[in-house]
Amino acid sequence: MLVGKSTKVEGLANGFTIVELLVVIVVIAILASITVVAYNGVQQRANNSARLNEFNQWRKLYEIYKVQNGTYPTMADGGYCLGTGFPGAKCRDYLANNGNTLTELSSVPLMDKLKTVATLPQANHVPINGTVGPYVYYGGGWLQMTGVFNGGVSDCPKGLSYTWDDGNGRLLCYVDLQI
C-alpha cells in the first residue's frame, strides 16, 4: 500500500521501506563474506603452523638419531614418508599411482630406525591438493626433508627453502641435511 511518497512494507514494525530492508540485507551479506574470508585465513595459518611444528619434530628426531648413532639414518636413494596413517597409505601424490607417489610401506625400514631413538611425531594428515607430507628424499650423500604447506612462492616458513608450488595453494618447502 502506498502512503504518501514512500513505499512501506505492511505488517512490519515502524514500516521499513523496501530500500531500507535491502540495505540491511546487503550490509549483513558483506559482513558475512568478510568473516568467512578472515576465518579461512586464520584456518590456513593454523594448519601451516601445525605442519611446521610436525616438520620440526621430524627434523629434531633426525638430529637425535645422528647424536646417538654418529650419522643420520642411512637408506637407499629414493623418497620416504615421514609417519604413518596417510590417506591411501601415501604421503605424496596419494591420488595418483605414478613414479611420484611415496608410500608408507616403502617407509617402514626408515620408521623402524627412527623409532629406536624416540617416539615418532604424530601427523597432521590434512591433504593439500593430493599431497600430505612430510617426506624425505635420500640421494648421493644428501637427504632433503620436504614439508607441504598452504601458500605460494614467498610463503615458506622461516628456515625452510622454497622448492615448488602448484599455483593452487600447495607449497613444498625443504631443508637439506648433510649425511
N, C-alpha and C positions, 0 to 999 in steps of 0.2 A: 504494500500500500504506500502511496506517495504522500508524504506530509511536508508541506512547504516545498523547498527546493532540494532537500536531501532525501536519499532513499534509506529507509530504515528496515531492518530485518525484524519482523514481528515475532513476539514471544521471547526476545532476549531482553535482559535487564538493561536499563538505560538506553535501549535502542541503538546498538552499534551499527554503523554503516558497513556495507559490504567492503568498501575500501579499507576501513579500519581493521576488519577481520583478516583481509588478505595481507595487510602489512604485518600483523602479528604472526600469521602463519609463515610468512617469508622470513621474518626475524628468527623464529623458532627453528626453521629449516637450516638457516645459516649457522646458528649456534650448534645445532646437532652435527652438521658436517665438520665444523671446526673441532668439536670434541672427538669425533671419530678419527680424524687425521692426527690429532695430538696423541690419542691413545695408541694408534698404530706405531707412531714414532717411539713412544715410551716402550711399547712391547718389543720393538726391534732392538732397541738399545739393551733392554733386559736380556733378550735371547743372546745377543752378542757378548754381553758380559758373562753369562753362564758358559758360553762356548769358550771364551778366553780363559776363564777360570779352569775349565776342564783341560784345555790345551796346556796351560802352565803346570797342572798336576802331572800330566804325562811327561812334560819336559823335566820336571823335578824327579820323577821316577827314573828317567834315563840317567840323570846325574847321580842319584843314589846308587844305581846299578854300577855306574862307572867307578864311583868311590870304593864300593865293596869288591869289585872284580878287576879293577885296573883298566877296563875298556867298556865301551858301550856293548850291548848285546850284539853278537855277530849273526848275520842272516845272509842267505843267498840274495843276490841282486834282485830287486823287484819291490812291489808295494805290499803293505800290510796294514790291516785295520788296527786301530788302537782302541780296544774294547770289544764288547760283545753286546748282543741284543739289538743289532741294527735291523731296520726294515728289510725283509727278504734276506737277512744274514749277509748284507753287503753294505760297506761304508762309503763306497764311491760308485756313482752311476748305477744305483740299485734298481733303476727302472729298465736298464739296458742289459744286454748279455753280450758284451763285446770285450775287447782287449783292455779297456779302461776300468772294467769292473774289478773291485777288490773285495774279497770275501773273508768272512770270519774264519772259515775252515782253513784257509791257507795261512791265517794269522795265529793259529793255535800254538805253534812252537815258540813264537815271539812272546805271546801272553804267558806261556809256561815259564820262560826265562825271567820275565819281569815280575811274576808272582813270587819269585824266590827272595826278593828284597823288600817288598811292601805290598799292601793291598792295592789292587787295580782301581783307578778312579771310576766313578760312576758316570755314565754317559748321558748327554742331553737327548740325543736321537731325534731332534726335530729337523726333518729334511728341508733343504733349500734347493728347489728345482732338481731333485734327483740325487743330491749328494748330502751325506750326513757328516762324515768325518768325526774325529780327526784320523789321519792316517800318516804313514811314514814310508819313504822310499829309500832303499839302500842301493848304492851303485858305485863301483870303482873306488872304494875307500872313503866314501862320504855317506851321510844319511841326512835326509831332509824331512822334517816334520811339517805337515800341512794341516791347517785348520780351515774350516768352512764358516763363513760369516755372511751376514746380510750387508750389502753395500756396493760400492763401486771402487774405482781405481784408487782414490785417496783415503779410503776408509779402513785400511789395515790397522789393527791396534798397535800401539807403541811397542817397538821391539821386534815386530814381525815385518817381513818384506812382502810386497805385492808380487803375485805370480800370475794371476788370471782372474777375469770376471766375465760373466756371460751377458752383461748388459741388462739383465732382468733381475738383479739383486743378489745373485750368487757370486761370492767373492772368495778367492782362495789366497791365503797368506801363509808364509812359511818361515822357518828358521833352519839354518844349516848347523849340524853338529859334526865336528871333526872326529873321525874314528881314530 
